[in-house]
Amino acid sequence: MNQRERKAWILETLASGKFESIQDAYYAVGGEYQSLEGMPFGVRTLPNHIIDDFDAGSISEEKSIELLADAVRKIPDEV
């Protein structure tokens, strides 16, 4: 799977809405997310910060998954 296909798969999986929590969502896509290349500075660890914010009650479940999808979109399609 190339970078573009991997990103598309992650975004489709996140959009499916079948997750009970951001932790479940990241469990499903985290391996593919970490294998993406050419991440801008700070994007690799962004899911950890999103999960921390959700756990602290700062953001909702929907917002946390939306932020994770936004992080994926920040990564280039080709490296």
QUIBELQUI-V161068 format. One record per pair of residues at least 4 apart in sequence whose C-alpha atoms are under 6 Angstrom apart, sorted by the first residue. I is the first residue (numbers start at 1). J is the second residue. If there is no record, write none. Layout:
i:I j:J
i:I j:J
This chain:
i:1 j:5
i:3 j:77
i:4 j:77
i:10 j:29
i:19 j:24
i:19 j:25
i:22 j:65
i:26 j:30
i:39 j:75
i:53 j:58
i:54 j:58
i:54 j:59
